[in-house]
């Protein structure tokens, strides 16, 4: 768990998330490197990191996915928002993976998905020899089950490689 990842750590987060999506059968997940705005602003470090990660992708240093950023959350998840703001993105408003600037942003997005949208989430920590389960105290039994199932699928895929 990285609280305030630097650009290199964000690349590792992307690579770990790609492993999960490949295990789930998605050969080319769409990765949005999120920031508060969709333009690079030298006063906003997450936008600079996003630009760097996109360049690494374009240079072939990140593979097995499509990376774009910086993208505000609405642009990462909504075709309509892209159209309204006149922004072009190879993700087309349907990102599979959201790379957040820090743990606060990630936690806020995850908890609002559960509390406001009413969606259960499966989550694991990657980067160890096996996926690590990280249940929240507020996870439902269904959410915990989904995390166990996700870890099992990933582990089975890792064993077959």
Beta strands, then each sheet from edge to edge (+ up, - down):
strand 1: 29-34
strand 2: 65-71
strand 3: 97-99
strand 4: 124-125
strand 5: 132-133
sheet 1: 2+ 1+ 3+
sheet 2: 4+ 5-
end
